[in-house]
Amino acid sequence: MKLKKLVLTTALALGATGSAHATNWLQLQGTEPAGSAERLKVWGFIQPQYTYTENTKLKAGPWKGQKAVFNQTAPERKSSNTFQLRRARLGIRGANFPLDSKTNYFLLVEAGKNGITEFDSAVALTDASITLNHIPYARVRIGQFKTPGSEEGLQAIHVFDYINFTNVTDQMMLERFLDEDGSRAGFANGPNGSVSAFRDIGIQVFDWFDVGEWQHSYAFMVGDGNGLNRTDNNNEKDLYAYWSSEWIFGGKGARRQGWKMFAWGQSGKRTLDYTFGNPGKRDFDRDRWGFGTTFRKDKYRAAAEYIYADGMIFNGSDGGAVPGSTSNNGAATASLNINPNGESEGYYVHFGYAVIPQIELDIRYDYLDRMKNVDAAEREFTTLTLGVQYFFNKKTRALVNYEFRDLDAPDFPSSAPQNEIADSMDDRLTVQLLAIF
């Protein structure tokens, strides 16, 4: 019944889609000869970066005058002005050639400082999958890999046009795994493992086929729904469904030109040990779905996507404080929060223009209405990002992003503490160098 609902949601959403990269990510990640038919191909990339905010302190609430969590740099949230190695990934991929050219493998590890390694280990496995290409129109992928879903999560991060994800993708799709909902006093409720990194462990049936100038893709997946490098924790499986239709203009690989429409759905359950002030394990639904479009032709790039989230809504920290910090009167400990029954929705719109082959200008607007079903907890995030990319060559580029960030508690007057806390959010400058090898 759940799978039927996912398929129906995906189909209906696709019918409503209309426009950055028109790329088949199912094809590029873990299949050959989309990349190479070699037995072993070593590859990877590094992303050193610098992040700056003004480090405005909280303007109201029990933690007034202390650091605001949203002005600190992830994953440690200790500084607002820092250099870091955002990602450092090394992988191998290939086919069993000459034994079996229809069997592919894909292996990738992470050594950068981010939400994967901060809560896992200094070097963590992100991808490890085998793809069997023996059945026409039904390839089978097994292992740990990216789930079919939102464009920002599914696409390869080393060709991403921006440095940071949109609010809706970062908060609703990049899952944090917590033991509790944050209602227990005196408990910081930190993550019990790494972020999902848009990945799961499971099995996926997928493929693509051409009809004239159009290429259609589909994917169905069953996964554990419990993050990276660990097994299921509640015997409940996550279900994923995806469809895309792309009109191909030309080119190939991650930079091919075309117009793609896509839709997707995800459904599963999560277990919490303490909720609504009471101990005891309880399961809650976690559903996500969305649709969007991407476009790329000559000097122009564009994208738009809508995402809806129902259940297990990441809900920030108490008073906007850094989790684990003590309130000014010593009576409270700031915790991370998640609302098991919340609802959220958001979208983003992106446009890019290559002024010359070496320089691309980008602009993106994104919006998130978090906890839209609870007036007292509802928060609206809006960000306008201006970006510049400079390409030293096809595999090395520099990115500069300036984010005009705004946060609002719409059901409270502007003078209320909730909006004074929201007004503490700074704009953010990020500079990154990317090298692929």
C-alpha positions in Angstrom: 0.0 0.0 0.0 2.8 2.4 0.9 4.7 1.6 -2.4 1.5 2.2 -4.3 1.1 5.6 -2.6 4.6 6.5 -3.5 4.2 5.6 -7.2 0.9 7.5 -7.4 2.5 10.6 -5.7 5.4 10.5 -8.1 3.2 10.2 -11.2 0.9 13.0 -10.1 3.8 15.3 -9.2 5.5 14.7 -12.6 2.3 15.8 -14.3 2.6 19.2 -12.5 6.2 19.8 -13.4 7.3 22.2 -15.9 12.9 24.0 -15.6 20.2 23.1 -13.8 21.9 20.6 -15.0 19.9 18.4 -17.3 21.7 15.2 -16.2 20.8 11.6 -15.6 22.4 11.0 -12.2 21.2 7.4 -12.1 23.2 6.7 -15.2 26.4 8.5 -14.1 26.8 7.2 -10.6 27.8 3.6 -10.5 27.3 2.4 -14.0 29.6 1.8 -16.9 30.2 2.7 -19.8 28.6 6.0 -18.6 32.0 6.7 -17.2 34.6 4.1 -18.2 34.8 0.4 -18.9 38.1 0.0 -17.1 38.6 -2.7 -14.5 39.7 0.0 -12.0 39.5 3.7 -12.2 40.8 5.9 -9.3 39.1 9.2 -8.9 38.2 11.8 -6.3 38.1 15.5 -5.4 39.0 17.9 -2.6 37.2 21.1 -1.5 39.0 23.4 0.9 37.0 26.5 1.8 36.7 29.6 4.0 33.5 30.7 5.7 32.7 34.0 7.4 29.7 35.6 9.2 29.8 38.6 11.5 29.1 36.3 14.5 26.1 38.4 15.8 25.1 37.1 19.2 21.6 36.1 20.1 19.5 39.2 20.8 16.9 37.7 23.1 15.8 34.6 24.9 17.4 32.5 27.7 20.7 32.4 25.8 20.8 36.1 25.0 24.3 37.4 24.3 25.6 33.9 23.5 26.6 32.5 20.1 23.8 31.9 17.6 24.0 28.4 16.2 23.1 29.5 12.7 26.1 32.0 12.6 28.6 29.2 13.4 30.3 27.0 10.8 29.2 23.4 10.6 29.8 20.7 11.7 31.5 21.8 14.9 29.6 25.1 15.3 32.5 26.6 17.3 33.6 29.5 14.9 32.0 32.0 12.6 35.3 32.6 10.7 37.2 29.6 9.7 39.2 27.7 7.0 38.2 24.0 6.7 38.6 21.0 4.4 34.9 20.7 3.5 35.3 17.4 1.6 38.1 15.1 0.6 36.9 12.1 -1.2 38.7 9.2 -2.8 37.0 6.5 -4.8 37.4 3.6 -7.2 34.9 2.4 -9.8 34.9 0.1 -12.7 33.6 -3.2 -14.3 34.6 -6.8 -13.9 36.1 -6.6 -17.4 37.1 -9.0 -18.9 35.2 -11.4 -16.6 31.9 -9.6 -16.9 31.4 -6.1 -18.4 27.9 -6.0 -17.1 28.9 -5.9 -13.4 30.0 -2.6 -12.0 31.2 -1.5 -8.6 31.5 1.9 -7.0 33.5 2.7 -3.8 34.0 6.1 -2.2 35.4 7.3 1.2 35.3 10.7 2.9 38.2 12.3 4.8 37.0 15.9 5.0 35.5 17.7 8.1 31.8 17.6 7.7 28.6 16.0 9.1 29.7 12.5 7.9 33.1 12.3 9.6 32.2 14.5 12.6 29.9 11.8 14.0 31.3 8.7 12.4 35.1 8.5 12.1 38.0 10.5 10.6 37.6 8.6 7.4 34.2 7.2 6.6 32.7 5.1 3.9 30.0 7.0 1.9 29.4 4.7 -1.1 29.9 0.9 -1.6 27.7 -0.6 -4.2 27.5 -3.3 -7.0 25.3 -2.7 -10.0 24.1 -5.7 -12.1 23.3 -4.7 -15.7 22.0 -8.1 -16.9 18.3 -7.6 -17.1 17.1 -5.3 -19.9 15.4 -2.1 -18.5 15.9 -3.3 -14.9 19.4 -2.7 -13.6 19.9 -3.8 -10.0 22.1 -1.8 -7.5 22.8 -3.2 -4.1 24.8 -1.7 -1.2 25.2 1.9 0.2 24.5 4.6 -2.4 22.6 7.8 -3.1 18.9 7.5 -2.8 16.6 8.6 -5.7 15.2 11.9 -4.6 15.7 15.7 -4.7 18.0 17.1 -7.4 20.4 18.8 -4.9 20.9 15.5 -3.1 21.0 13.2 -6.0 23.5 15.1 -8.2 27.2 14.8 -7.9 28.4 17.3 -5.3 31.6 18.1 -7.3 29.6 19.6 -10.2 27.2 21.5 -7.8 26.9 25.2 -8.8 26.9 26.4 -5.2 28.8 25.8 -2.0 25.9 25.4 0.4 22.6 23.6 0.0 19.3 25.4 0.0 17.4 25.6 3.3 14.8 23.1 2.4 17.3 20.5 1.2 19.7 21.1 4.1 17.0 20.8 6.8 14.4 18.5 5.3 16.4 16.1 3.1 19.9 16.0 4.7 18.7 13.9 7.6 20.1 14.2 11.2 19.5 11.1 13.3 18.6 11.9 16.9 17.6 9.6 19.9 15.0 12.0 21.3 12.7 14.8 20.2 14.6 17.3 22.4 11.9 17.7 25.1 13.9 16.1 27.9 15.4 18.8 30.2 19.1 19.0 30.6 19.9 16.8 27.6 21.7 18.3 24.5 20.2 15.5 22.2 23.2 15.5 19.8 23.2 13.3 16.7 23.7 9.6 17.3 25.6 9.2 14.0 26.5 11.0 10.8 24.1 12.8 8.6 22.4 10.8 5.9 24.4 12.5 3.1 21.4 11.6 0.9 22.3 7.9 1.1 20.9 4.7 2.4 21.8 1.0 2.4 19.5 -1.2 0.3 18.5 -2.4 -3.1 17.4 -0.4 -6.1 15.9 -1.4 -9.5 16.4 1.4 -12.1 17.1 2.1 -15.7 16.7 4.6 -18.5 15.5 4.4 -22.1 15.4 6.7 -25.1 12.4 7.7 -27.1 13.4 10.0 -30.0 15.2 13.0 -28.5 13.8 12.2 -25.0 15.4 10.0 -22.3 13.2 8.6 -19.5 14.6 7.3 -16.2 13.0 5.5 -13.3 14.1 4.1 -9.9 12.5 2.1 -7.1 14.5 1.5 -4.0 14.0 -0.3 -0.6 16.4 0.8 2.2 17.1 0.5 5.9 16.4 4.2 6.6 19.0 4.4 9.4 21.9 6.3 7.9 25.4 5.4 6.8 27.4 2.4 7.8 24.9 0.8 10.1 22.0 -1.7 9.9 18.2 -1.1 10.4 17.2 -0.2 13.9 13.4 -0.8 13.8 12.7 -3.5 11.1 10.9 -0.8 9.1 12.1 -0.2 5.5 12.1 3.1 3.6 10.6 3.1 0.1 11.8 5.4 -2.7 10.4 6.1 -6.1 11.7 8.4 -8.9 11.0 9.4 -12.5 12.6 11.8 -14.9 12.0 12.8 -18.5 14.7 14.7 -20.3 14.8 16.3 -23.7 18.5 16.1 -24.7 20.0 18.9 -26.8 23.5 17.6 -26.9 26.7 17.0 -25.0 27.3 14.2 -22.6 28.2 13.4 -18.9 27.5 15.7 -16.1 27.6 18.8 -18.3 25.3 17.6 -21.1 22.6 20.0 -22.4 18.9 19.4 -22.1 15.7 20.1 -20.3 14.7 17.6 -17.6 11.5 17.2 -15.6 11.5 15.0 -12.5 9.4 13.8 -9.6 10.1 11.6 -6.6 8.8 10.3 -3.3 10.2 8.8 -0.1 8.4 7.1 2.8 9.6 5.4 6.0 9.5 5.3 9.8 11.9 6.6 12.5 12.2 5.5 16.1 12.7 7.9 19.0 13.4 6.9 22.6 11.9 9.9 24.3 9.1 12.1 23.0 6.8 14.8 24.3 8.3 14.7 27.8 7.9 10.9 28.2 10.4 8.0 27.8 9.6 5.0 25.7 10.3 3.9 22.1 7.8 5.1 19.5 7.8 5.0 15.7 6.8 7.9 13.6 6.2 8.4 9.8 8.7 10.2 7.8 7.5 11.2 4.3 9.1 13.4 1.6 8.1 14.2 -2.0 8.9 16.7 -4.6 9.1 17.7 -8.2 11.2 20.0 -10.3 12.9 20.8 -13.6 16.4 21.6 -14.8 17.7 23.3 -18.0 21.1 23.7 -19.6 21.8 25.0 -23.0 24.9 26.9 -24.2 25.6 29.7 -21.7 22.4 29.3 -19.8 21.5 27.1 -16.7 18.3 27.1 -14.7 16.5 24.9 -12.1 13.5 24.9 -9.8 12.2 22.4 -7.3 9.4 22.1 -4.8 9.8 19.8 -1.7 7.2 18.8 0.9 8.1 17.1 4.2 5.6 15.4 6.5 6.9 14.0 9.9 10.3 14.0 11.6 10.9 17.7 11.0 14.3 18.9 12.1 13.5 21.9 14.3 16.7 23.6 15.2 18.0 24.2 18.7 16.5 25.8 21.8 16.5 29.6 21.6 18.9 29.5 18.5 21.7 28.5 20.9 24.6 26.2 20.2 23.5 22.7 21.4 25.0 21.8 24.8 25.3 25.4 25.9 23.8 26.5 29.2 21.3 29.2 29.5 22.2 32.5 31.3 20.4 31.5 34.5 22.0 28.1 34.5 18.6 26.3 34.4 18.5 25.0 30.8 20.7 23.1 28.3 20.2 23.9 24.7 19.2 20.8 22.7 18.6 19.8 19.1 15.0 19.3 18.4 12.9 17.2 16.0 9.1 17.3 15.7 7.8 13.8 14.9 4.4 15.2 13.6 5.5 18.4 11.9 5.0 19.5 8.3 7.2 21.7 6.1 7.5 22.9 2.5 9.9 24.8 0.5 11.3 25.5 -2.9 14.3 27.0 -4.8 14.8 28.7 -8.1 18.3 29.0 -9.8 19.7 30.7 -12.8 23.2 30.7 -14.1 24.9 32.4 -17.1 28.4 31.7 -18.4 29.8 35.1 -19.3 32.9 33.5 -20.9 34.0 29.9 -20.7 36.0 30.6 -17.6 33.4 32.6 -15.6 29.9 31.7 -14.6 27.5 34.0 -12.7 24.8 32.3 -10.5 21.8 33.5 -8.6 19.5 31.4 -6.4 16.5 32.1 -4.3 15.3 29.5 -1.8 12.4 29.4 0.8 11.5 27.1 3.6 8.3 27.2 5.7 9.3 25.0 8.6 6.7 23.6 11.0 3.9 25.2 9.0 1.2 23.2 10.9 2.2 24.7 14.4 1.8 28.4 14.7 4.1 28.8 17.7 6.9 26.8 16.1 6.6 28.0 12.5 9.7 29.6 11.0 10.2 31.0 7.5 13.7 30.9 6.0 14.6 32.9 2.9 18.0 33.1 1.3 19.2 34.9 -1.8 22.6 33.6 -3.0 24.9 35.4 -5.4 27.6 33.2 -6.8 30.7 33.4 -9.1 32.5 30.4 -10.5 35.9 30.7 -12.1 37.1 27.7 -14.1 40.9 27.3 -14.2 40.3 24.2 -16.3 37.6 21.5 -16.7 38.5 19.9 -13.3 39.6 22.9 -11.1 37.4 25.9 -10.2 37.0 28.5 -7.5 33.5 29.4 -6.2 32.5 32.5 -4.2 29.0 32.7 -2.6 27.4 35.5 -0.7 24.1 34.6 1.0 21.6 37.2 2.1 19.8 35.2 4.8 16.6 36.0 6.6 14.6 34.2 9.3 11.1 35.1 10.5 8.6 33.8 13.1 5.4 34.8 11.1 2.9 34.3 13.9 4.6 36.7 16.3 5.1 40.5 16.2 8.4 41.8 15.1 9.2 42.9 18.7 8.6 39.4 20.1 11.7 37.4 21.4 11.1 34.8 18.7 11.7 37.5 16.0 14.6 39.1 17.9 16.3 35.8 17.9 15.6 35.3 14.2 17.0 38.8 13.6 20.3 37.6 14.9 20.9 35.6 11.7 23.8 37.0 9.7 24.5 36.9 6.0 27.2 34.4 5.0 30.3 34.6 2.8 31.9 31.3 1.6 34.9 30.8 -0.7 35.8 27.4 -2.0 38.4 25.8 -4.3 37.5 22.5 -6.0 39.9 20.1 -7.6 38.9 16.8 -9.3 41.4 14.1 -10.0 
